[in-house]
């Protein structure tokens, strides 16, 4: 028998006669009643359906459950004659300094959730974003124990959609999966948008869903949603946990599916299953030996075909997409080997710094004229980890060598001359080995790139010089922003005109990473993504760039950043409208309709949340505001009142 522990729960006069309330003794919820001049303590949980007795009332000598009016004596927890349900009671003492209740300390139990979280830790899943709720408490407690041991980090958000976006951004930045966590029903369905973002951008992610009890699945219980069906399209793999025997393997398989297929894996935890006993001796499920290397080389014949095509070309340009993000050095080495211009897709922005003499910036709708012109000058394009989105506009009328680890991506929309199936880093190393030492006689390339950059920078300067009478223009804003963002920063951008302007005007420094909602293009991504980036790289500066429309979708996540002490800097472009949609309406000669926004003073909002905020209305104020924001050790927000037409 464990010795009971006494806990002070309140003052001696905390309750009037004939009243009940809920108190906590240690971790035990207690229904405290004052009846016949004395205090009495009952288990707060009604044995019928778990109703909170402390929220009930005393009537005719019984504590009445507020849910279904079940009755229990405050003296001994017994029901009226003829009924069988009873409630446990606890010793109470009224001392000089207050009311004390004695409870036995909880005996730790090893649950299925504990069993599975141990596997998650062993497989490298160390970060969870989510919301704790009534149908995921067992899993939440297991995550809590892992966090207490230093094995996991849990970040509680204000909306489950933000949890999924944060996990997606974590995976995009690191290549490792994070988890998002929600209750049954609406909590889990709120994850879907962020999960689709991860799926279409090939980011590994694990979704953990609570579910209603198995005994009420099917007929339509409160918050019951068929989660297997709801997640069918977005999850590459989805399973319900029902028992301890295969629980360890289910967690291992979830992470394996996420990592190997760079996709969404989903686990469903019925409420009562979460707290069932785990196996006394769980099976060993080591990651080693279950995930093979990705460093595969393309077939030799196709590799030689690509080498021959490159040798015969007067000029080769390299286009690096999101799939090449983790091979920055290899991409640069290939470009320097071939004296080839380096162009990136928007999703690949930051793979090469814009001050590299062979860098040409972004191609496509968010791009620079330097990139498009140097693409068109080339005879052969070597496309690394890009998928020919129509937003990017890779020239299909040039000879194409496409390298990708995903066979389906090779020639997905149209034939390419040489599809090379292989790891990008390995394949590029092979190309460099075969092509190194050749005298290409392309001295003109760097000179031409420099000349085109000079012309484009002159144009940007001219645009930046425009008046701020109607708000600050984007060219000026991003010119000033690139001066103060440090070299190792992670920059999370949203969707809209603010993002197009960032791609066009902001020049990346060495070491910077850019995160975005690429193929899904979901508004609201920036701030949750910045939270995910901070969790992945807390020692790096994290910057978010958003419009007022996008920030408005997850505005309360600013308080999440405050809660966890994240010194994120949010640069908010406020033009009081959904500017991208207005632009599209004008482009097709429609009236601009229903795109206006009513906004608060966002800088004041940031300060009211416990962060730092500054509103900027003139160009003269911008530089100092950005510099101050970057130096804060709390979340900071620079609200820039912008010109909706000068993007």
Backbone torsions as a table, in degrees:
resi	resn	phi	psi	omega
1	UNK	NA	128.6	178.8
2	UNK	-78.9	136.9	177.6
3	UNK	-63.0	137.4	178.6
4	UNK	-73.1	152.8	178.4
5	UNK	-119.5	135.4	-179.2
6	UNK	-92.2	137.9	-178.9
7	UNK	-130.2	130.3	173.8
8	UNK	-74.9	129.7	-176.3
9	UNK	-116.3	-7.2	178.5
10	UNK	163.9	-179.2	179.4
11	UNK	-74.6	163.1	-177.8
12	UNK	-64.1	-30.7	-178.5
13	UNK	-101.3	27.0	-174.8
14	UNK	-67.2	-22.4	-178.6
15	UNK	-132.0	138.7	170.7
16	UNK	-78.7	165.6	177.6
17	UNK	-58.1	137.2	175.3
18	UNK	80.2	17.2	-179.4
19	UNK	-120.0	157.2	173.9
20	UNK	-125.9	157.7	174.3
21	UNK	-154.3	169.5	177.6
22	UNK	-102.8	130.2	174.6
23	UNK	-129.3	169.1	178.9
24	UNK	-123.6	126.2	174.5
25	UNK	-112.5	106.1	-170.3
26	UNK	67.9	-115.5	174.7
27	UNK	-112.3	7.8	-176.6
28	UNK	-91.0	123.4	174.7
29	UNK	-79.3	129.1	-173.6
30	UNK	-123.4	138.0	167.0
31	UNK	-90.0	109.7	179.7
32	UNK	-97.6	125.1	-178.0
33	UNK	-120.9	141.8	170.8
34	UNK	-110.3	114.4	-170.6
35	UNK	-145.3	128.0	-178.7
36	UNK	56.6	39.9	173.3
37	UNK	80.5	4.5	-179.1
38	UNK	-133.8	161.4	176.6
39	UNK	-93.1	142.7	178.8
40	UNK	-135.9	146.8	-175.7
41	UNK	-125.3	127.5	178.0
42	UNK	-122.1	155.3	168.8
43	UNK	-56.9	131.5	-175.5
44	UNK	-71.1	-14.8	-173.7
45	UNK	-94.2	118.1	175.4
46	UNK	-66.8	130.8	-177.2
47	UNK	-70.1	-8.2	179.7
48	UNK	-72.0	-65.8	178.2
49	UNK	-137.9	20.5	174.6
50	UNK	84.8	16.7	179.9
51	UNK	-60.2	148.1	-177.7
52	UNK	-82.7	102.1	-175.8
53	UNK	-61.3	-31.7	-180.0
54	UNK	-65.9	-11.3	176.1
55	UNK	-98.9	6.1	-179.6
56	UNK	-90.7	-146.2	-177.8
57	UNK	-152.4	165.0	175.4
58	UNK	-100.9	128.7	-179.6
59	UNK	-145.3	125.8	179.2
60	UNK	53.2	39.7	174.6
61	UNK	82.7	9.1	-179.9
62	UNK	-128.7	146.1	169.0
63	UNK	-78.7	126.2	-176.1
64	UNK	-102.0	122.3	176.6
65	UNK	-64.5	131.9	-176.4
66	UNK	-71.5	-14.1	-177.3
67	UNK	-86.2	-50.9	-173.5
68	UNK	-133.6	15.5	173.5
69	UNK	63.8	24.9	170.9
70	UNK	-66.4	148.1	-171.0
71	UNK	-118.0	140.0	179.6
72	UNK	-143.4	136.8	177.9
73	UNK	-69.7	131.4	177.1
74	UNK	-68.9	-15.1	-178.0
75	UNK	-78.7	-43.6	-175.1
76	UNK	-136.3	2.5	177.9
77	UNK	78.3	5.1	-178.4
78	UNK	-84.0	150.8	176.9
79	UNK	-84.1	175.7	174.5
80	UNK	-62.6	162.5	-179.5
81	UNK	-57.0	136.2	179.5
82	UNK	98.3	-8.0	179.1
83	UNK	-114.2	157.3	-172.0
84	UNK	-111.7	-25.8	-177.2
85	UNK	-64.6	133.1	175.3
86	UNK	-129.9	159.1	-179.5
87	UNK	-119.7	137.0	178.0
88	UNK	-63.9	146.7	177.3
89	UNK	-116.3	163.6	-178.0
90	UNK	-132.2	150.1	177.1
91	UNK	-68.2	140.6	-179.8
92	UNK	-128.0	139.5	173.3
93	UNK	-129.4	136.1	175.0
94	UNK	-101.2	107.2	-176.6
95	UNK	-106.6	174.3	-177.6
96	UNK	-58.1	-37.9	-175.1
97	UNK	-97.9	7.4	176.3
98	UNK	146.5	-168.3	-177.4
99	UNK	-98.1	131.1	-179.8
100	UNK	-121.0	143.2	177.4
101	UNK	-127.4	137.8	179.8
102	UNK	-100.6	127.1	176.9
103	UNK	-134.3	154.4	174.0
104	UNK	-80.1	134.5	178.0
105	UNK	-60.5	144.3	-177.5
106	UNK	-64.1	141.3	176.2
107	UNK	-89.5	116.6	-178.9
108	UNK	-57.1	134.4	176.4
109	UNK	-117.3	142.5	179.8
110	UNK	-95.5	114.0	-171.7
111	UNK	-105.6	171.2	172.7
112	UNK	-57.0	-39.6	178.9
113	UNK	-62.0	-42.1	176.1
114	UNK	-60.4	-44.1	-179.0
115	UNK	-57.9	-42.6	-176.7
116	UNK	-76.6	-36.3	178.7
117	UNK	-67.7	-30.9	174.5
118	UNK	-62.7	-39.7	176.8
119	UNK	-65.9	-42.0	179.6
120	UNK	-57.7	-43.5	178.9
121	UNK	-63.7	-44.2	-178.9
122	UNK	-61.8	-31.8	-179.7
123	UNK	-89.2	5.7	173.0
124	UNK	92.6	8.2	176.8
125	UNK	-81.9	107.3	-170.9
126	UNK	-120.1	-0.6	-175.9
127	UNK	-138.0	132.0	180.0
128	UNK	-129.9	132.7	174.9
129	UNK	-114.8	133.6	-179.6
130	UNK	177.4	-167.8	177.2
131	UNK	-130.9	129.1	177.7
132	UNK	-82.4	134.9	-179.3
133	UNK	-151.7	-177.6	-167.9
134	UNK	-65.7	-23.8	-177.6
135	UNK	-105.6	14.2	173.9
136	UNK	-135.5	21.6	-173.5
137	UNK	-65.1	-35.4	179.4
138	UNK	-64.5	-43.6	176.7
139	UNK	-66.9	-40.8	179.2
140	UNK	-58.6	-40.6	-179.4
141	UNK	-66.2	-35.7	177.0
142	UNK	-67.9	-39.5	175.9
143	UNK	-63.7	-41.3	178.4
144	UNK	-57.7	-43.5	-179.1
145	UNK	-65.7	-38.3	177.5
146	UNK	-67.1	-36.9	177.7
147	UNK	-66.1	-39.9	179.4
148	UNK	-62.2	-29.1	178.6
149	UNK	-85.9	-1.1	-179.7
150	UNK	82.5	14.9	-176.4
151	UNK	-95.0	-21.3	-176.9
152	UNK	-138.1	156.4	170.1
153	UNK	-117.6	128.9	177.2
154	UNK	-114.8	131.8	177.4
155	UNK	-122.4	114.3	179.5
156	UNK	-86.0	123.4	-176.2
157	UNK	-103.6	179.1	-179.0
158	UNK	-97.4	-15.4	179.6
159	UNK	-149.1	135.3	-176.3
160	UNK	-61.0	-29.2	176.7
161	UNK	-59.6	-37.3	177.1
162	UNK	-66.4	-34.7	178.4
163	UNK	-61.8	-43.8	-179.5
164	UNK	-67.7	-41.0	177.4
165	UNK	-64.4	-41.0	179.4
166	UNK	-63.1	-43.3	178.4
167	UNK	-64.7	-38.6	178.0
168	UNK	-62.5	-45.1	-179.8
169	UNK	-65.2	-40.8	176.4
170	UNK	-55.4	-46.2	-178.4
171	UNK	-68.3	-39.0	178.8
172	UNK	-63.5	-36.7	-177.4
173	UNK	-76.0	-38.4	-171.0
174	UNK	-105.4	-23.5	-171.9
175	UNK	81.4	-1.3	179.9
176	UNK	-105.5	150.0	-179.7
177	UNK	-78.1	143.5	164.3
178	UNK	-113.7	173.2	-179.9
179	UNK	-118.5	149.3	168.0
180	UNK	-118.0	150.8	-161.6
181	UNK	-140.8	131.3	-175.9
182	UNK	-153.2	167.6	176.3
183	UNK	-82.2	-177.5	175.9
184	UNK	-65.8	170.1	171.3
185	UNK	58.0	-121.5	-171.9
186	UNK	-63.9	-31.4	178.3
187	UNK	-60.3	-45.0	-179.2
188	UNK	-74.2	-38.4	178.9
189	UNK	-65.9	-26.4	176.3
190	UNK	-66.4	-18.8	179.0
191	UNK	-74.4	-19.3	-163.0
192	UNK	-61.3	-40.5	-177.5
193	UNK	-62.4	-47.4	178.8
194	UNK	-64.6	-32.5	177.3
195	UNK	-68.9	-38.3	176.1
196	UNK	-64.2	-36.2	176.3
197	UNK	-59.2	-46.0	179.2
198	UNK	-64.3	-42.7	-175.9
199	UNK	-61.3	-51.3	-173.8
200	UNK	-74.2	-20.9	175.4
201	UNK	-97.3	10.7	174.2
202	UNK	57.6	48.4	177.8
203	UNK	-107.8	128.4	-179.2
204	UNK	-70.6	133.5	-176.5
205	UNK	-154.4	145.1	178.8
206	UNK	-119.1	124.7	177.4
207	UNK	-102.6	131.6	-179.5
208	UNK	-116.4	115.3	-176.1
209	UNK	-113.9	128.9	164.5
210	UNK	-71.1	162.5	178.9
211	UNK	-148.0	158.5	177.6
212	UNK	-65.6	165.9	179.5
213	UNK	-57.6	145.2	-178.8
214	UNK	-61.7	-28.7	-176.9
215	UNK	-68.8	-17.5	179.4
216	UNK	-113.6	6.5	176.4
217	UNK	-67.3	134.1	174.6
218	UNK	114.7	-58.4	-176.1
219	UNK	-68.6	-23.2	-179.0
220	UNK	112.9	60.8	179.5
221	UNK	-77.1	168.4	177.0
222	UNK	-55.7	128.2	-180.0
223	UNK	62.0	18.9	176.0
224	UNK	-81.3	125.6	171.5
225	UNK	-131.9	139.1	174.8
226	UNK	-70.5	91.0	-173.1
227	UNK	-69.3	-29.7	175.6
228	UNK	-61.4	-41.8	178.5
229	UNK	-72.0	-41.6	-177.3
230	UNK	-62.8	-33.4	-177.5
231	UNK	-98.4	5.9	-172.9
232	UNK	-57.9	-43.0	-175.8
233	UNK	-79.0	-34.6	-174.2
234	UNK	-86.8	-31.0	-175.9
235	UNK	-91.2	126.1	175.8
236	UNK	-69.0	-24.6	-178.3
237	UNK	-152.4	130.7	-178.4
238	UNK	-145.0	130.0	-179.5
239	UNK	-141.3	151.3	175.4
240	UNK	-99.6	133.0	178.6
241	UNK	-85.1	123.5	-177.3
242	UNK	-121.6	-20.1	-178.0
243	UNK	-159.1	173.3	-174.0
244	UNK	-80.9	-23.3	-170.9
245	UNK	-63.7	-38.1	-179.7
246	UNK	-111.6	11.0	-174.9
247	UNK	-62.8	-41.9	-179.3
248	UNK	-62.7	-44.0	179.5
249	UNK	-64.8	-35.1	179.7
250	UNK	-63.3	-41.7	178.0
251	UNK	-66.9	-42.6	178.8
252	UNK	-61.6	-42.1	-179.7
253	UNK	-68.4	-35.5	177.8
254	UNK	-60.2	-48.8	-178.3
255	UNK	-68.6	-37.0	178.5
256	UNK	-62.9	-44.9	178.7
257	UNK	-61.6	-41.2	179.6
258	UNK	-63.1	-44.8	-174.9
259	UNK	-74.2	-50.1	-174.0
260	UNK	-68.5	-42.2	-177.1
261	UNK	-94.7	-0.6	-178.4
262	UNK	47.4	62.2	-169.8
263	UNK	-150.5	-170.8	-178.2
264	UNK	-95.7	128.2	170.4
265	UNK	-114.9	148.0	-169.8
266	UNK	-138.3	131.5	175.1
267	UNK	-121.7	136.3	-178.9
268	UNK	-113.5	128.6	-176.1
269	UNK	-118.4	98.0	172.5
270	UNK	-55.5	146.9	-169.3
271	UNK	-54.5	-51.8	-174.7
272	UNK	-73.9	-23.0	179.6
273	UNK	-69.3	-32.1	-176.4
274	UNK	-57.2	-32.7	-174.2
275	UNK	-108.7	9.4	173.3
276	UNK	-67.7	154.6	-179.4
277	UNK	-60.7	137.6	171.8
278	UNK	-81.0	171.4	-180.0
279	UNK	-68.7	136.6	177.8
280	UNK	-61.4	-35.1	176.9
281	UNK	-128.8	83.3	-178.4
282	UNK	-61.4	150.2	178.2
283	UNK	-66.9	150.5	176.2
284	UNK	-73.9	128.6	179.6
285	UNK	-131.7	60.2	-176.7
286	UNK	-67.7	146.5	176.2
287	UNK	-68.7	-37.1	-178.4
288	UNK	-59.6	129.9	179.7
289	UNK	91.5	-4.9	-178.8
290	UNK	-115.7	-9.6	175.1
291	UNK	-130.2	121.3	-176.7
292	UNK	-85.6	171.0	177.6
293	UNK	-68.6	153.3	174.2
294	UNK	-98.5	-0.3	-173.0
295	UNK	-81.6	69.5	-179.4
296	UNK	-102.6	148.6	-178.7
297	UNK	-103.3	150.0	178.1
298	UNK	-72.0	162.3	176.6
299	UNK	-56.5	143.0	-173.9
300	UNK	-61.4	-39.8	-177.1
301	UNK	-62.2	-44.1	179.8
302	UNK	-70.6	-35.2	177.3
303	UNK	-61.7	-43.9	179.0
304	UNK	-65.1	-34.8	176.9
305	UNK	-63.6	-41.6	178.8
306	UNK	-66.0	-41.7	179.5
307	UNK	-61.4	-43.2	179.5
308	UNK	-63.5	-40.6	-179.9
309	UNK	-64.9	-39.9	179.2
310	UNK	-67.0	-41.5	-179.8
311	UNK	-62.8	-32.4	-175.4
312	UNK	-84.3	-9.8	-174.3
313	UNK	-87.0	141.0	174.5
314	UNK	-69.4	-39.1	179.0
315	UNK	-143.4	132.0	175.5
316	UNK	-115.2	133.8	172.6
317	UNK	-114.6	144.0	179.6
318	UNK	-103.6	131.9	174.3
319	UNK	-116.5	116.7	-176.7
320	UNK	-107.4	125.7	178.9
321	UNK	-106.5	-172.0	-176.9
322	UNK	-56.9	-32.5	-179.4
323	UNK	-66.5	-14.5	178.7
324	UNK	-97.3	7.8	-173.8
325	UNK	-55.3	-37.8	-175.1
326	UNK	-92.2	14.4	-179.5
327	UNK	-130.3	43.8	-176.6
328	UNK	-60.0	-45.7	-177.4
329	UNK	-66.0	-39.8	-179.6
330	UNK	-65.4	-40.7	179.0
331	UNK	-61.8	-45.8	179.9
332	UNK	-63.6	-39.9	179.4
333	UNK	-62.0	-42.3	179.3
334	UNK	-63.4	-43.2	179.7
335	UNK	-61.6	-42.2	-179.6
336	UNK	-71.8	-30.5	176.0
337	UNK	-65.1	-41.0	-174.7
338	UNK	-96.6	-4.8	-169.6
339	UNK	51.8	53.1	-174.3
340	UNK	-111.2	136.6	172.2
341	UNK	-58.6	142.6	176.2
342	UNK	-109.8	119.9	178.5
343	UNK	-116.8	143.6	175.9
344	UNK	-119.0	154.6	165.6
345	UNK	-73.2	169.4	178.4
346	UNK	-62.8	-41.4	178.1
347	UNK	-65.0	-19.7	178.8
348	UNK	-97.0	6.2	-178.5
349	UNK	-57.1	133.4	-179.3
350	UNK	99.1	-11.8	177.9
351	UNK	-60.4	-37.8	174.4
352	UNK	-126.4	134.0	179.3
353	UNK	-65.7	146.5	-176.1
354	UNK	-72.2	-9.8	176.8
355	UNK	-91.9	2.1	174.4
356	UNK	-70.1	137.7	-174.4
357	UNK	-63.5	-14.8	177.2
358	UNK	-104.3	-0.6	-178.0
359	UNK	-78.5	140.6	-178.2
360	UNK	-122.7	0.0	179.9
361	UNK	85.9	-161.5	-172.3
362	UNK	-90.0	143.4	176.8
363	UNK	-99.4	144.5	170.5
364	UNK	107.2	-155.1	-172.5
365	UNK	-66.5	-23.3	178.4
366	UNK	-105.3	19.0	-165.2
367	UNK	-104.9	-171.2	-177.9
368	UNK	-111.1	153.2	174.5
369	UNK	-64.8	-23.5	177.7
370	UNK	-60.9	-46.4	-177.1
371	UNK	-65.4	-48.7	-176.1
372	UNK	-65.1	-37.6	-179.2
373	UNK	-69.5	-40.2	-179.7
374	UNK	-74.4	-25.1	172.1
375	UNK	-66.3	-45.3	-176.6
376	UNK	-71.4	-19.0	177.9
377	UNK	-76.7	-20.7	-172.1
378	UNK	-82.5	149.9	171.5
379	UNK	-87.6	-34.6	-177.9
380	UNK	-127.0	136.0	174.3
381	UNK	-111.7	125.7	173.3
382	UNK	-99.4	109.9	-172.7
383	UNK	-102.1	117.4	-174.1
384	UNK	-113.1	110.7	173.6
385	UNK	65.4	33.1	176.9
386	UNK	-125.8	154.8	-170.4
387	UNK	-122.2	18.4	171.9
388	UNK	64.7	42.6	174.2
389	UNK	-61.7	147.5	178.0
390	UNK	-68.8	-19.4	175.3
391	UNK	-70.8	-25.2	-177.9
392	UNK	-87.9	-43.3	176.0
393	UNK	74.2	41.8	175.1
394	UNK	-65.2	133.7	-174.9
395	UNK	-68.7	116.8	177.1
396	UNK	-87.5	-3.1	179.2
397	UNK	-92.6	5.4	172.2
398	UNK	-102.8	164.9	173.5
399	UNK	-70.0	135.2	-170.9
400	UNK	-122.4	128.4	167.9
401	UNK	-114.1	117.4	-177.5
402	UNK	-114.3	129.7	179.8
403	UNK	-117.0	127.4	177.2
404	UNK	-159.2	149.3	177.0
405	UNK	-76.5	-22.5	-177.8
406	UNK	-96.0	113.9	-177.3
407	UNK	-61.8	-34.4	-179.1
408	UNK	-65.3	-28.5	-179.9
409	UNK	-72.4	-28.8	-178.4
410	UNK	-67.5	118.7	179.6
411	UNK	59.7	32.9	-173.6
412	UNK	-63.0	-43.6	-175.2
413	UNK	-101.9	-19.9	-178.8
414	UNK	-165.1	160.5	-178.8
415	UNK	-66.0	148.5	169.0
416	UNK	-119.0	157.7	-174.6
417	UNK	-67.3	-44.0	179.0
418	UNK	-135.7	103.5	173.7
419	UNK	-86.5	118.7	-178.6
420	UNK	-106.3	109.2	179.0
421	UNK	-88.6	109.1	179.9
422	UNK	179.7	168.6	173.9
423	UNK	-62.8	134.7	-174.5
424	UNK	-64.1	-45.2	-179.8
425	UNK	-61.4	-45.5	179.9
426	UNK	-64.0	-44.3	-177.8
427	UNK	-65.5	-43.2	179.7
428	UNK	-64.3	-39.3	176.8
429	UNK	-60.3	-41.1	178.5
430	UNK	-64.8	-40.1	177.7
431	UNK	-64.5	-41.5	179.5
432	UNK	-64.2	-40.5	178.7
433	UNK	-61.9	-39.4	-176.5
434	UNK	-78.2	-28.0	-171.4
435	UNK	-109.0	-6.0	179.8
436	UNK	-67.9	148.0	176.8
437	UNK	87.5	-6.5	178.5
438	UNK	-81.2	139.1	177.4
439	UNK	-87.0	106.5	-172.8
440	UNK	-86.3	-20.1	-179.4
441	UNK	56.2	52.6	-179.4
442	UNK	-122.9	43.2	-179.7
443	UNK	-62.0	-24.2	-177.0
444	UNK	-70.2	-20.8	-171.2
445	UNK	-62.2	-51.7	-177.8
446	UNK	-64.8	-36.6	178.5
447	UNK	-64.7	-42.1	-179.1
448	UNK	-67.7	-41.2	178.2
449	UNK	-62.0	-44.0	-179.7
450	UNK	-62.0	-41.0	180.0
451	UNK	-65.3	-40.7	-179.6
452	UNK	-69.4	-37.1	175.5
453	UNK	-63.5	-41.8	-179.3
454	UNK	-59.3	-43.3	179.8
455	UNK	-66.4	-41.6	-179.3
456	UNK	-68.5	-38.5	178.6
457	UNK	-67.4	-33.8	174.1
458	UNK	-62.7	-42.1	179.0
459	UNK	-64.2	-42.5	178.3
460	UNK	-61.9	-40.7	179.7
461	UNK	-63.4	-39.9	177.6
462	UNK	-62.5	-42.2	179.2
463	UNK	-67.8	-39.1	-179.2
464	UNK	-64.9	-25.0	-177.3
465	UNK	-78.6	-6.1	-179.2
466	UNK	-60.2	154.4	-178.2
467	UNK	-60.9	151.7	175.3
468	UNK	-101.4	20.9	-177.5
469	UNK	-57.1	-38.3	-179.4
470	UNK	-106.1	17.0	-177.9
471	UNK	118.9	163.2	-176.9
472	UNK	-79.1	135.4	-178.5
473	UNK	-84.0	157.7	-173.5
474	UNK	-67.4	-34.9	-179.6
475	UNK	-61.0	-41.8	178.9
476	UNK	-69.4	-43.7	-178.4
477	UNK	-57.5	-49.3	-175.5
478	UNK	-77.2	-22.7	171.4
479	UNK	-63.5	-44.2	179.6
480	UNK	-71.6	-37.3	-178.3
481	UNK	-65.1	-40.5	-176.9
482	UNK	-68.1	-18.2	177.0
483	UNK	-71.4	-30.4	-169.8
484	UNK	-108.2	-14.5	179.4
485	UNK	-76.2	123.8	-175.3
486	UNK	-69.5	164.8	-172.8
487	UNK	-64.4	-29.7	-176.1
488	UNK	-96.7	15.6	-173.0
489	UNK	-71.7	153.4	167.3
490	UNK	-107.0	128.6	-176.3
491	UNK	-118.1	115.7	178.1
492	UNK	-100.1	124.0	-177.0
493	UNK	-114.2	155.9	-177.0
494	UNK	-94.4	-151.9	179.5
495	UNK	-125.9	140.2	-179.7
496	UNK	131.8	-170.7	-178.8
497	UNK	-60.0	-33.8	179.1
498	UNK	-58.9	-35.0	-177.5
499	UNK	-77.0	-42.7	175.8
500	UNK	-57.9	-42.6	-179.1
501	UNK	-67.4	-37.7	176.0
502	UNK	-59.2	-47.2	-180.0
503	UNK	-60.5	-35.9	-174.8
504	UNK	-81.0	-41.4	-169.1
505	UNK	-103.5	-31.1	-174.9
506	UNK	-80.4	128.0	178.9
507	UNK	-103.9	123.0	-175.3
508	UNK	-76.6	144.7	174.7
509	UNK	-97.0	167.8	176.8
510	UNK	-59.0	138.8	175.3
511	UNK	87.4	-7.4	-179.9
512	UNK	-81.8	144.0	175.4
513	UNK	-119.9	141.7	179.2
514	UNK	-117.9	130.2	178.8
515	UNK	-116.4	139.4	178.4
516	UNK	-153.5	163.6	171.0
517	UNK	-85.2	97.3	-169.1
518	UNK	-74.9	-84.0	-174.9
519	UNK	-70.9	-33.7	178.6
520	UNK	-74.3	-36.2	178.5
521	UNK	60.6	49.4	-174.4
522	UNK	-89.9	124.0	174.2
523	UNK	-63.5	146.7	-179.5
524	UNK	95.2	1.0	-173.6
525	UNK	-69.6	-34.7	-161.4
526	UNK	-60.7	-53.7	-174.8
527	UNK	-68.3	-47.6	174.9
528	UNK	-58.1	-37.0	178.3
529	UNK	-65.1	-37.4	177.2
530	UNK	-63.9	-36.7	176.3
531	UNK	-63.4	-44.2	176.9
532	UNK	-62.9	-39.9	179.3
533	UNK	-66.0	-39.5	178.4
534	UNK	-63.4	-41.0	178.7
535	UNK	-62.4	-34.7	-179.3
536	UNK	-79.5	-33.7	-173.8
537	UNK	-141.6	69.2	-175.2
538	UNK	-66.2	-15.9	-179.9
539	UNK	-88.7	-4.9	178.3
540	UNK	-100.3	155.3	175.4
541	UNK	-74.3	131.0	-179.9
542	UNK	-112.8	125.8	-179.5
543	UNK	-123.2	135.4	174.0
544	UNK	-115.6	140.6	176.5
545	UNK	-122.5	121.9	-176.4
546	UNK	-145.2	158.0	169.0
547	UNK	-91.5	171.1	-179.4
548	UNK	-67.3	-29.4	177.0
549	UNK	-67.2	-46.3	-179.6
550	UNK	-69.1	-43.6	-179.7
551	UNK	-62.3	-35.4	-179.4
552	UNK	-61.4	-24.6	-177.4
553	UNK	-73.0	-32.7	-179.5
554	UNK	-130.2	38.9	-173.0
555	UNK	-59.5	-35.0	-176.0
556	UNK	-73.7	-9.7	174.8
557	UNK	-68.8	-11.2	172.0
558	UNK	-60.5	-35.4	177.5
559	UNK	-69.5	-28.2	173.7
560	UNK	-62.7	-44.9	178.3
561	UNK	-61.8	-38.3	177.7
562	UNK	-65.3	-45.6	-177.0
563	UNK	-57.0	-41.5	-175.5
564	UNK	-97.6	8.2	175.6
565	UNK	65.2	41.1	-179.0
566	UNK	-89.5	113.3	-179.5
567	UNK	-79.7	52.2	177.4
568	UNK	-73.1	141.9	172.4
569	UNK	-109.4	121.0	178.3
570	UNK	-104.4	121.8	173.9
571	UNK	-100.1	112.4	-171.1
572	UNK	-109.7	117.9	177.7
573	UNK	-90.9	111.8	-175.3
574	UNK	-110.2	110.1	173.4
575	UNK	-122.3	10.9	176.2
576	UNK	58.3	31.9	173.9
577	UNK	-162.2	163.1	171.3
578	UNK	-83.0	82.8	-168.0
579	UNK	-61.7	-36.3	-179.4
580	UNK	-64.5	-38.5	-179.6
581	UNK	-71.3	-39.4	174.6
582	UNK	-57.9	-42.7	179.7
583	UNK	-62.6	-41.7	179.8
584	UNK	-67.6	-36.7	176.8
585	UNK	-64.0	-41.9	177.9
586	UNK	-64.2	-37.3	-175.9
587	UNK	-63.6	-28.0	179.8
588	UNK	-108.4	24.1	176.6
589	UNK	54.3	37.8	170.6
590	UNK	-96.2	160.0	170.7
591	UNK	-68.4	143.0	172.5
592	UNK	-73.2	119.8	-170.2
593	UNK	-142.1	131.0	173.1
594	UNK	58.1	36.8	174.9
595	UNK	-113.1	-2.9	-179.7
596	UNK	-75.3	151.8	-178.6
597	UNK	-127.6	146.2	171.4
598	UNK	-105.5	117.2	-173.1
599	UNK	-116.8	150.7	167.6
600	UNK	-79.0	179.5	167.6
601	UNK	-78.6	103.2	-173.4
602	UNK	-67.4	-30.4	177.9
603	UNK	-65.5	-42.3	176.0
604	UNK	-64.0	-39.6	177.4
605	UNK	-58.3	-45.6	-179.7
606	UNK	-59.3	-42.2	179.7
607	UNK	-67.1	-37.5	-179.7
608	UNK	-66.7	-23.2	178.4
609	UNK	-84.1	-8.6	-177.4
610	UNK	102.8	7.4	177.4
611	UNK	-101.6	-164.9	179.7
612	UNK	-112.8	136.7	-179.7
613	UNK	-143.7	143.8	176.8
614	UNK	-144.4	131.1	174.4
615	UNK	-97.2	134.6	-178.2
616	UNK	-118.2	124.4	-179.4
617	UNK	-115.2	-15.5	179.9
618	UNK	-130.2	157.4	-179.5
619	UNK	-61.5	-32.6	-177.2
620	UNK	-65.5	-24.6	-177.4
621	UNK	-87.1	-16.9	-164.9
622	UNK	-68.1	-48.7	-173.3
623	UNK	-57.9	-49.6	-179.1
624	UNK	-63.3	-39.1	-179.6
625	UNK	-62.9	-44.3	179.7
626	UNK	-64.9	-42.5	179.9
627	UNK	-63.5	-42.7	178.8
628	UNK	-64.2	-41.4	-178.9
629	UNK	-61.3	-42.0	-178.2
630	UNK	-64.9	-21.9	-176.0
631	UNK	-92.7	-4.2	-176.5
632	UNK	-73.5	149.5	173.9
633	UNK	-102.6	13.8	172.4
634	UNK	-126.1	166.1	176.5
635	UNK	-58.1	136.3	-177.6
636	UNK	-126.3	151.2	-178.4
637	UNK	-136.9	124.1	173.2
638	UNK	-107.7	110.1	-179.7
639	UNK	-92.7	111.5	-175.6
640	UNK	-104.3	117.4	178.1
641	UNK	-78.6	112.4	-167.9
642	UNK	-111.7	161.3	176.3
643	UNK	-84.1	116.0	-175.0
644	UNK	-65.0	-20.6	-175.9
645	UNK	-99.1	-14.8	-177.0
646	UNK	-109.5	85.3	-173.4
647	UNK	-112.0	NA	NA
